[in-house]
Amino acid sequence: MLTNNEALSMLRKSIILAKISSFLAAIAFGFLFLSISAPSQADDLGAVSVHGDIQPANPTDNQVRSAHQQQALGKCKQQFVNSSSAYLASWAVTAGGKHPDYWNINSVWICTSG
């Protein structure tokens, strides 16, 4: 038979375990709620193409990005109302430019909503 002190001790342990269990359940629910309600990565809305002359004749991705990004973002906003950004997907030299050392570049941009 249990004494009163032993019974109280067991009751306290049960209460503490119940509080810890409900606290952990609340934390797990909170993480689940945040993962569902938090915005996900930007949604791809579609693609636009930008043409233009770029110098030097063999540009890097950064040079193409720098030369075409504003025009690409403008086209994205025209075609997709909720577009807020664009990223460079690919580019290719299509022809020689109007001037020596320039090349006509066609770049493809993905429009995103975030």
C-alpha positions as CSV (number, residue, x, y, z in Angstrom):
1,M,0.0,0.0,0.0
2,L,1.2,3.5,-0.8
3,T,1.7,6.2,1.8
4,N,0.3,9.6,1.3
5,N,3.7,11.0,0.5
6,E,4.3,8.4,-2.2
7,A,0.9,8.9,-3.7
8,L,1.4,12.7,-3.8
9,S,4.8,12.1,-5.4
10,M,3.4,9.9,-8.1
11,L,0.5,12.4,-8.7
12,R,3.0,15.3,-9.1
13,K,5.1,13.3,-11.6
14,S,1.9,12.5,-13.6
15,I,0.9,16.2,-13.6
16,I,4.4,17.3,-14.7
17,L,4.5,14.7,-17.5
18,A,1.0,15.8,-18.6
19,K,2.2,19.4,-18.7
20,I,5.3,18.5,-20.6
21,S,3.3,16.4,-23.1
22,S,0.8,19.2,-23.8
23,F,3.7,21.7,-24.1
24,L,5.4,19.5,-26.6
25,A,2.2,19.0,-28.5
26,A,1.6,22.8,-28.6
27,I,5.1,23.3,-30.0
28,A,4.6,20.6,-32.7
29,F,1.3,22.2,-33.7
30,G,3.0,25.6,-33.8
31,F,5.7,24.4,-36.2
32,L,3.1,22.7,-38.3
33,F,0.9,25.8,-38.5
34,L,3.9,28.0,-39.4
35,S,5.1,25.6,-42.1
36,I,1.6,25.7,-43.6
37,S,0.9,29.4,-43.3
38,A,4.4,30.7,-44.2
39,P,4.8,31.8,-47.8
40,S,6.7,29.3,-49.9
41,Q,9.4,30.2,-52.4
42,A,8.5,32.5,-55.2
43,D,6.1,31.1,-57.8
44,D,7.3,31.0,-61.4
45,L,4.8,32.9,-63.5
46,G,6.2,32.5,-67.0
47,A,9.1,33.6,-69.2
48,V,10.0,36.6,-71.2
49,S,12.8,37.2,-73.8
50,V,15.0,40.2,-74.1
51,H,17.2,41.1,-77.1
52,G,20.1,43.6,-77.1
53,D,23.7,44.4,-78.0
54,I,26.3,43.7,-75.3
55,Q,29.9,44.4,-75.1
56,P,32.3,42.6,-74.9
57,A,31.9,40.0,-77.6
58,N,32.1,37.1,-75.1
59,P,30.0,38.4,-72.1
60,T,29.7,36.6,-68.7
61,D,26.3,35.8,-67.1
62,N,26.7,38.8,-64.8
63,Q,27.3,41.1,-67.8
64,V,24.1,39.8,-69.5
65,R,22.2,40.1,-66.3
66,S,23.3,43.6,-65.8
67,A,22.5,44.7,-69.3
68,H,19.1,43.0,-69.6
69,Q,17.6,42.8,-66.1
70,Q,15.6,46.1,-66.0
71,Q,14.1,45.4,-69.4
72,A,13.3,41.9,-68.4
73,L,11.6,43.0,-65.2
74,G,9.6,45.6,-67.2
75,K,8.4,42.9,-69.6
76,C,7.5,40.6,-66.7
77,K,5.4,43.3,-65.0
78,Q,3.6,43.9,-68.4
79,Q,2.7,40.3,-68.9
80,F,2.2,39.2,-65.3
81,V,0.5,41.7,-63.1
82,N,1.7,40.1,-59.8
83,S,5.3,39.7,-61.0
84,S,7.8,41.3,-58.7
85,S,11.2,39.8,-59.8
86,A,12.9,38.0,-62.6
87,Y,15.9,35.7,-62.8
88,L,18.1,34.9,-65.8
89,A,17.4,31.4,-67.1
90,S,19.6,31.3,-70.2
91,W,21.1,33.5,-72.9
92,A,22.7,33.0,-76.4
93,V,24.5,35.0,-78.9
94,T,22.2,35.5,-81.9
95,A,24.3,37.7,-84.2
96,G,27.0,40.2,-84.4
97,G,26.1,43.6,-83.0
98,K,25.6,46.9,-84.7
99,H,29.2,47.9,-83.7
100,P,32.4,46.0,-83.6
101,D,33.1,44.3,-80.3
102,Y,29.3,44.1,-79.6
103,W,27.1,41.0,-79.9
104,N,23.4,40.7,-80.2
105,I,22.3,38.6,-77.2
106,N,18.9,36.9,-76.6
107,S,18.3,36.3,-72.9
108,V,15.4,34.3,-71.4
109,W,14.1,35.4,-68.0
110,I,11.7,33.6,-65.6
111,C,9.2,36.0,-64.0
112,T,8.3,35.3,-60.3
113,S,5.8,36.5,-57.8
114,G,8.1,36.9,-54.9
